[in-house]
Amino acid sequence: MKSLAKKKNYLEKREIVLEEEPHTLRELLTALVVQNVKRFNASAAEAPLVHYLTADEIDLQRGVGKVGFGAKYNEAAVKEQEAVDTAILAFEDGLYRVFIGEEEAERLDDPLYVNDGADVALIKFTMLAGRLW
């Protein structure tokens, strides 16, 4: 990621606890998507009617490069199965790759071994606009 100010790490570690141990990449992706959909749908219900930003929040967001209220303009709840299907299709189409430790997980239904505390990275590819010379 390009940035003039290199103060913030764009890849930050977050601990994620899954309900069951995934045995395939498909199960891992499904569990991650379901967990995030539940968190997203729950946060929509908790949104305040009138939101304001404190000076600290503005400074924190300024460091990232975008100051905003974090408003969600689509109030419809996300459907879990549709989100899972979209994530699987995006993986099959090569829009992102999954790394567990130093190893790339390339096939959805091959056996997968994820140890406790393992680093799992999902790297999204971005299409660049421009011309080829």
Phi, psi and chi 1 to 4 in degrees:
 res  aa     phi    psi   chi1   chi2   chi3   chi4
   1 MET       -  137.1 -178.5  174.3  -77.7      -
   2 LYS   -85.7  140.0 -105.4 -165.2 -156.0  178.0
   3 SER  -158.9  138.9  173.2      -      -      -
   4 LEU   -73.5  -40.1  -66.1  175.7      -      -
   5 ALA   -99.1  121.4      -      -      -      -
   6 LYS  -101.6   43.0  -57.1 -156.3 -174.9 -118.2
   7 LYS   -86.8  -24.9  -63.3  177.7 -177.2  173.9
   8 LYS  -111.1  137.7  176.9  167.4  175.6   27.5
   9 ASN   -78.7  124.8  -69.1  -28.6      -      -
  10 TYR   -83.2  -21.4  -73.3   99.7      -      -
  11 LEU  -105.4  109.0  -66.9  177.0      -      -
  12 GLU  -115.0  145.6   60.1 -176.4   47.3      -
  13 LYS   -82.3  134.6  -71.2 -172.7  176.8 -171.8
  14 ARG  -133.2  137.2  -69.8 -171.4  -51.7 -175.0
  15 GLU   -82.7  130.9 -176.7  177.1   -6.4      -
  16 ILE  -124.7  126.7  -63.1  175.1      -      -
  17 VAL  -107.2  122.0  178.4      -      -      -
  18 LEU   -97.5  149.1  -59.3  175.5      -      -
  19 GLU   -68.1  -38.9  -67.5  176.3   14.3      -
  20 GLU  -129.5  154.4  -64.3 -179.9   12.9      -
  21 GLU   -74.9  125.0 -179.9 -179.0  -12.0      -
  22 PRO   -77.1  140.2   25.6  -30.9      -      -
  23 HIS  -105.8  -12.8  -60.7  -69.4      -      -
  24 THR  -138.4  165.1   63.4      -      -      -
  25 LEU   -63.4  -36.4  179.9   56.9      -      -
  26 ARG   -59.4  -42.6 -175.0 -179.1  -53.9  -88.3
  27 GLU   -67.1  -38.6  -70.0  176.8    9.0      -
  28 LEU   -64.1  -48.7  174.6   64.1      -      -
  29 LEU   -62.5  -41.5  -66.3  175.7      -      -
  30 THR   -60.7  -46.2  -60.5      -      -      -
  31 ALA   -63.3  -42.1      -      -      -      -
  32 LEU   -64.7  -43.2  -68.9  172.6      -      -
  33 VAL   -66.2  -45.6  168.8      -      -      -
  34 VAL   -60.4  -43.3  166.2      -      -      -
  35 GLN   -62.1  -42.8 -169.5  175.5   74.3      -
  36 ASN   -71.9  -34.8  -79.3  -70.8      -      -
  37 VAL   -64.8  -43.2  164.9      -      -      -
  38 LYS   -61.6  -42.8  -73.7  179.1 -178.8  176.1
  39 ARG   -65.4  -41.2 -176.6  175.8   33.4 -143.0
  40 PHE   -63.9  -47.7  178.3   83.3      -      -
  41 ASN   -64.8  -35.1  -72.5  -20.9      -      -
  42 ALA   -70.1  -35.7      -      -      -      -
  43 SER   -70.5  -25.8   70.3      -      -      -
  44 ALA   -65.9  -34.8      -      -      -      -
  45 ALA   -74.9  -23.7      -      -      -      -
  46 GLU   -91.0   -3.4  -62.3  171.3    0.6      -
  47 ALA   -64.5  132.7      -      -      -      -
  48 PRO   -72.0  157.2   24.9  -31.1      -      -
  49 LEU   -66.5  -46.8 -125.8   33.1      -      -
  50 VAL  -122.3  120.2  177.8      -      -      -
  51 HIS  -108.7  139.7 -174.2   73.5      -      -
  52 TYR  -131.4  158.4   61.5   90.3      -      -
  53 LEU  -108.4  133.8  -63.9  173.6      -      -
  54 THR   -81.8  167.4   64.4      -      -      -
  55 ALA   -61.1  -37.8      -      -      -      -
  56 ASP   -64.9  -41.8  -70.0  -21.9      -      -
  57 GLU   -64.4  -39.3  -70.7  173.0  -34.1      -
  58 ILE   -63.3  -45.0  -67.8  171.2      -      -
  59 ASP   -62.9  -41.5  -72.3  -20.0      -      -
  60 LEU   -63.9  -44.9 -178.0   65.7      -      -
  61 GLN   -70.4  -32.8  -69.6 -175.1   22.7      -
  62 ARG   -61.6  -36.5 -175.5 -178.3  -60.9  132.0
  63 GLY   -63.4  -29.9      -      -      -      -
  64 VAL   -79.8  -28.5  174.0      -      -      -
  65 GLY   111.3    2.0      -      -      -      -
  66 LYS  -147.8  125.5  179.2 -176.6  176.1 -167.6
  67 VAL  -108.3  124.2  177.9      -      -      -
  68 GLY  -158.8  171.8      -      -      -      -
  69 PHE   -87.0  -10.9  -69.0  103.8      -      -
  70 GLY    71.6   29.2      -      -      -      -
  71 ALA   -70.8  144.6      -      -      -      -
  72 LYS  -108.6  117.0  -64.6  176.8 -174.3  170.0
  73 TYR   -88.9  -14.0  -62.2  104.5      -      -
  74 ASN  -108.4  110.7 -176.9   -0.9      -      -
  75 GLU   -86.1   -1.3  -65.1 -179.6    9.9      -
  76 ALA   -69.8  140.4      -      -      -      -
  77 ALA   -72.5  143.7      -      -      -      -
  78 VAL   -79.7  137.0  176.7      -      -      -
  79 LYS   -88.8  128.3  -62.6  176.9 -177.9  167.1
  80 GLU   -57.8  -50.5  -76.7 -177.9   11.9      -
  81 GLN   -64.5  -37.6 -169.1   55.6   49.4      -
  82 GLU   -64.8  -40.2  -73.9 -179.4   18.7      -
  83 ALA   -66.6  -40.5      -      -      -      -
  84 VAL   -63.4  -46.8  168.8      -      -      -
  85 ASP   -59.8  -40.1  -66.7  -17.5      -      -
  86 THR   -65.8  -42.0  -59.1      -      -      -
  87 ALA   -65.1  -41.1      -      -      -      -
  88 ILE   -66.5  -44.1  -62.1  -64.2      -      -
  89 LEU   -62.6  -41.3 -179.6   62.1      -      -
  90 ALA   -62.8  -38.6      -      -      -      -
  91 PHE   -66.0  -45.7  179.3   81.1      -      -
  92 GLU   -62.2  -32.4  -68.8  172.8  -22.6      -
  93 ASP   -82.1   -3.2  -72.2  -13.9      -      -
  94 GLY    79.9   24.1      -      -      -      -
  95 LEU   -79.7  -18.4  -62.9  178.8      -      -
  96 TYR  -152.9  160.9   66.9   95.1      -      -
  97 ARG  -126.1  157.4  -65.6 -154.4  177.1  153.2
  98 VAL  -120.1  130.3  178.8      -      -      -
  99 PHE  -121.2  133.1  -67.2   87.3      -      -
 100 ILE  -116.8  107.7  -59.7  169.9      -      -
 101 GLY    66.6 -124.9      -      -      -      -
 102 GLU   -96.6   -6.0  -59.9  -69.6  -36.6      -
 103 GLU   -96.2  137.8  -59.0  -77.6  -35.2      -
 104 GLU   -88.4  132.6 -179.6  178.4   -0.6      -
 105 ALA   -90.2  113.1      -      -      -      -
 106 GLU  -104.4  -24.3  -62.0 -179.2   32.8      -
 107 ARG  -120.1  137.0  -67.9 -171.9  173.4   81.8
 108 LEU   -66.5  -34.5  -72.9  169.0      -      -
 109 ASP  -110.0    8.7  -64.0  -45.8      -      -
 110 ASP   -75.4  151.9  -77.5   -4.2      -      -
 111 PRO   -57.3  142.0  -21.4   30.4      -      -
 112 LEU  -127.2  135.3 -175.1   69.6      -      -
 113 TYR  -120.3  112.1  -56.1  101.4      -      -
 114 VAL  -119.4  114.1 -178.7      -      -      -
 115 ASN   -80.5  157.6  -61.8  -32.7      -      -
 116 ASP   -58.4  132.6  -95.3   -4.5      -      -
 117 GLY    81.5    6.0      -      -      -      -
 118 ALA   -68.9  144.3      -      -      -      -
 119 ASP   -82.8  122.5  -70.9  -27.6      -      -
 120 VAL  -117.6  125.3  176.8      -      -      -
 121 ALA  -123.7  130.7      -      -      -      -
 122 LEU  -108.1  115.1  -76.0   74.9      -      -
 123 ILE  -105.6  115.1  -52.8  -64.5      -      -
 124 LYS   -89.5  132.3  176.0 -177.6  160.2 -172.0
 125 PHE   -88.7  140.3  -66.2  111.0      -      -
 126 THR  -112.0  131.0  -57.2      -      -      -
 127 MET   -77.7  130.8  -53.8  -56.9  171.7      -
 128 LEU   -96.7  140.0  -59.4  175.6      -      -
 129 ALA   -91.0  149.9      -      -      -      -
 130 GLY   144.8 -176.6      -      -      -      -
 131 ARG  -110.8  151.7  -74.0 -163.8  -72.7 -165.1
 132 LEU   -93.5  134.5  -67.2  174.5      -      -
 133 TRP   -95.9      -  -62.5   94.9      -      -
